[in-house]
């Protein structure tokens, strides 16, 4: 993280709260080594790691919720395994078909 990004993030999230985090010894050693190498605090690196993890993974929860909502609708049609297998068997052939509906 560059200094400008750090300062932007710091200003945007200046109202912070303290949280205790348990790490195994190996992860803690890695965090300490990275903090020394980058001249950053362990807390800054851990907070950045948590934000990055959330950014990368929150969409999955929403995608699952959306899929479940769609599946729960009365008019939802499910394909049989045979229909899916037949469609997939056409992939990469001259008779490739569009997905069944």
Secondary structure by P-SEA (a helix, b strand, c coil): ccaaaaaaaaaaccbbbbbbbbbcaaaaaaaaaaaaaacccaaaaaaaaaaaaaaacaaaaaaaaaaaaaaacccbbbbcaaaaaaaaaaccccccccccc
